[in-house]
Amino acid sequence: MNQVNLIGRLVSEEFYERDYEKPNKKNGKLLKFKIATLRTPRTEFLEITVFDNVAEFIKNFGHKGELLEITGSLQNNVYKNKEDKTISKLEVVGKTVGFLTNKAKKEEEKSYEELEAEYQKDLTEFERDVLLTLVEDDEEWNDMTISNM
């Protein structure tokens, strides 16, 4: 069995795409993109190749940072480069791709980020007020200490 299951985030919205002719003489579409998979101790960046409807789906609806689930297979691509050297490259060919983040979840994450920014702003203002109060209290303390001497 040759099956790969991956979960990762779409790295960018810049895709490599190419039209090609299928063996049945119909036109096809090839699309390559990268995902980032969390792997300890470092993130892995993997190139995924998809075709036809899946390619259109990713191109039209895929956005940077979205969490994707990819099921596919490994394929060994052997070719000759410009220097006539044989190159062998192991590729992930995606058969199905699904989005693990939905619109409501994205809005919730956005709202959370906005709330976090507001919280940080409020916290900064609070810290400033507390520091001013402490400085004022400290000045009063110094005045009291000096007058009691």
C-alpha positions as CSV (number, residue, x, y, z in Angstrom):
1,M,0.0,0.0,0.0
2,N,1.3,3.5,-0.9
3,Q,-0.7,6.0,1.1
4,V,0.3,9.3,2.8
5,N,-1.8,11.3,5.2
6,L,-0.6,14.8,6.1
7,I,-1.9,17.7,8.0
8,G,-0.2,21.1,7.5
9,R,-0.7,24.8,6.9
10,L,-0.6,26.3,3.4
11,V,2.7,28.2,3.2
12,S,1.7,30.7,0.6
13,E,-0.8,31.5,-2.2
14,E,1.9,31.4,-4.8
15,F,1.4,28.2,-6.8
16,Y,3.2,26.5,-9.6
17,E,0.6,25.6,-12.2
18,R,0.8,24.0,-15.6
19,D,-1.7,22.8,-18.1
20,Y,-1.0,19.5,-19.7
21,E,-2.6,17.0,-22.1
22,K,-3.9,13.8,-20.6
23,P,-3.5,10.4,-22.4
24,N,-7.2,10.7,-23.5
25,K,-6.3,14.0,-25.3
26,K,-8.2,16.1,-22.8
27,N,-6.7,19.0,-21.0
28,G,-5.5,18.7,-17.4
29,K,-4.2,21.0,-14.7
30,L,-1.2,20.4,-12.5
31,L,-0.7,22.5,-9.3
32,K,2.2,22.4,-6.8
33,F,2.1,24.1,-3.4
34,K,3.9,23.8,-0.1
35,I,2.6,23.0,3.3
36,A,4.3,23.4,6.7
37,T,3.9,20.4,9.1
38,L,4.7,20.8,12.7
39,R,7.5,18.4,13.6
40,T,9.6,18.6,16.7
41,P,12.2,20.0,16.9
42,R,11.6,21.8,13.6
43,T,8.9,22.5,11.0
44,E,9.0,20.4,7.8
45,F,8.1,22.1,4.5
46,L,6.7,19.7,2.0
47,E,5.8,20.1,-1.7
48,I,2.4,18.7,-2.7
49,T,1.3,18.0,-6.3
50,V,-2.4,17.9,-7.2
51,F,-4.2,17.5,-10.4
52,D,-7.4,18.7,-12.2
53,N,-10.4,19.3,-9.8
54,V,-8.3,19.2,-6.7
55,A,-5.9,21.7,-8.3
56,E,-8.8,24.1,-9.1
57,F,-10.1,23.7,-5.6
58,I,-6.8,24.7,-3.9
59,K,-6.2,27.5,-6.4
60,N,-9.7,29.0,-5.8
61,F,-10.2,28.5,-2.1
62,G,-6.7,28.0,-0.5
63,H,-5.4,30.8,1.6
64,K,-2.1,31.2,3.3
65,G,-2.1,29.7,6.8
66,E,-5.1,27.5,6.3
67,L,-4.9,24.0,7.9
68,L,-5.2,21.3,5.2
69,E,-5.6,17.6,5.4
70,I,-4.0,15.8,2.4
71,T,-4.4,12.1,1.5
72,G,-2.3,10.8,-1.4
73,S,0.7,8.8,-2.3
74,L,4.4,9.0,-2.8
75,Q,5.7,9.0,-6.4
76,N,9.3,8.8,-7.5
77,N,9.9,11.3,-10.3
78,V,13.0,10.5,-12.4
79,Y,14.2,13.0,-15.1
80,K,17.3,14.4,-16.7
81,N,18.3,18.0,-16.0
82,K,20.0,20.5,-18.4
83,E,23.4,19.0,-17.7
84,D,22.0,15.6,-18.7
85,K,22.3,14.3,-15.1
86,T,19.6,11.9,-13.9
87,I,17.6,13.4,-11.0
88,S,15.4,11.3,-8.8
89,K,12.8,13.2,-6.6
90,L,10.3,11.7,-4.2
91,E,7.0,13.6,-4.5
92,V,3.7,13.7,-2.6
93,V,0.8,13.4,-5.0
94,G,-2.4,14.6,-3.3
95,K,-5.6,12.7,-4.2
96,T,-7.9,14.5,-1.8
97,V,-7.5,17.7,0.1
98,G,-9.8,19.0,2.8
99,F,-9.8,22.2,4.8
100,L,-9.7,21.7,8.6
101,T,-10.5,25.3,9.3
102,N,-14.0,26.6,8.5
103,K,-15.1,30.2,8.0
104,A,-16.7,30.4,11.5
105,K,-13.4,29.2,13.1
106,K,-11.4,31.7,11.1
107,E,-13.7,34.5,12.3
108,E,-13.4,33.2,15.8
109,E,-9.6,33.2,15.5
110,K,-9.7,36.7,14.1
111,S,-11.9,37.9,16.9
112,Y,-9.6,36.3,19.4
113,E,-6.6,38.1,17.9
114,E,-8.5,41.4,18.0
115,L,-9.5,40.8,21.7
116,E,-5.9,39.9,22.5
117,A,-4.7,43.2,20.9
118,E,-7.3,45.1,22.9
119,Y,-6.3,43.3,26.1
120,Q,-2.6,44.1,25.5
121,K,-3.5,47.8,24.9
122,D,-5.7,47.9,28.0
123,L,-2.9,46.2,30.0
124,T,-0.3,48.6,28.8
125,E,-2.6,51.6,29.8
126,F,-3.2,49.9,33.2
127,E,0.5,49.3,33.7
128,R,1.2,53.0,32.9
129,D,-1.5,54.1,35.4
130,V,-0.2,51.8,38.1
131,L,3.4,53.0,37.5
132,L,2.3,56.6,37.8
133,T,0.4,55.8,41.0
134,L,3.4,54.1,42.4
135,V,5.7,57.0,41.5
136,E,3.2,59.4,43.1
137,D,2.9,57.2,46.2
138,D,6.7,57.0,46.3
139,E,7.0,60.8,46.2
140,E,4.5,61.1,49.0
141,W,6.4,58.5,51.0
142,N,9.7,60.4,50.4
143,D,8.0,63.6,51.5
144,M,6.6,62.0,54.6
145,T,10.0,60.4,55.4
146,I,11.9,63.7,55.0
147,S,9.4,65.7,57.1
148,N,9.5,63.1,59.9
149,M,13.3,63.4,60.2
